[in-house]
Amino acid sequence: MNKEIREKIIEVCNEKIAKKGENVGLSFYAFFKNKNDNPKLLLEVATWWIESHKLDHFEKAVKIKKMITENK
């Protein structure tokens, strides 16, 4: 994934954790607007989430943030 989406994922995770605590879960859709304006990037993140890492639809934000920051 490119630098911009990695930064967006970390930003969204930080926001969710700050608002709802460390047990908050999210899906990969949380990193995108309701309008699908970048289907290629959405598919890339979905592939990373579903195929590469076999993650459930909802995962803990702290887990996703850790995965992204450790795999730069």
C-alpha positions as CSV (number, residue, x, y, z in Angstrom):
1,M,0.0,0.0,0.0
2,N,1.2,3.5,-0.7
3,K,2.3,6.0,2.0
4,E,-0.9,8.1,1.8
5,I,-3.2,5.2,2.5
6,R,-1.0,3.9,5.3
7,E,-1.1,7.4,6.9
8,K,-4.9,7.5,6.5
9,I,-5.3,4.1,8.1
10,I,-3.1,5.2,11.1
11,E,-5.0,8.5,11.4
12,V,-8.4,6.7,11.3
13,C,-7.3,4.2,13.9
14,N,-6.0,6.9,16.2
15,E,-9.3,8.8,15.9
16,K,-11.4,5.8,16.6
17,I,-9.3,4.7,19.6
18,A,-9.4,8.3,21.0
19,K,-13.2,8.5,20.7
20,K,-14.2,5.0,21.7
21,G,-11.2,3.4,23.5
22,E,-8.8,0.6,22.7
23,N,-11.5,-2.1,22.1
24,V,-13.1,-0.3,19.2
25,G,-13.4,-2.3,16.0
26,L,-13.5,-1.2,12.4
27,S,-13.6,-2.6,8.9
28,F,-11.5,-1.6,5.9
29,Y,-14.4,0.6,4.7
30,A,-13.6,3.0,7.6
31,F,-10.7,4.4,5.6
32,F,-12.8,5.5,2.7
33,K,-15.6,8.0,2.1
34,N,-19.1,6.6,1.6
35,K,-18.7,7.4,-2.1
36,N,-16.4,5.0,-3.9
37,D,-14.2,7.5,-5.7
38,N,-11.1,5.3,-5.8
39,P,-12.1,1.7,-6.5
40,K,-8.5,0.6,-7.3
41,L,-7.3,1.7,-3.8
42,L,-10.3,0.2,-2.1
43,L,-9.6,-3.1,-3.8
44,E,-5.9,-2.9,-2.8
45,V,-6.8,-2.4,0.9
46,A,-9.5,-5.0,0.7
47,T,-7.0,-7.5,-0.7
48,W,-4.5,-6.7,2.0
49,W,-7.3,-7.1,4.7
50,I,-9.1,-10.2,3.4
51,E,-6.7,-12.2,1.2
52,S,-3.2,-11.3,2.6
53,H,-4.0,-11.3,6.3
54,K,-7.3,-13.3,6.5
55,L,-8.8,-10.7,8.8
56,D,-12.4,-10.7,10.0
57,H,-14.8,-8.0,8.7
58,F,-14.3,-6.1,12.0
59,E,-11.0,-6.0,13.7
60,K,-9.6,-4.0,16.6
61,A,-8.2,-0.6,15.5
62,V,-5.1,-1.1,17.7
63,K,-4.4,-4.4,15.9
64,I,-4.7,-2.8,12.4
65,K,-2.6,0.2,13.5
66,K,0.1,-2.1,14.8
67,M,0.1,-4.2,11.6
68,I,0.5,-1.0,9.5
69,T,3.2,0.6,11.5
70,E,5.3,-2.6,11.8
71,N,5.2,-3.4,8.1
72,K,6.5,-0.1,6.6
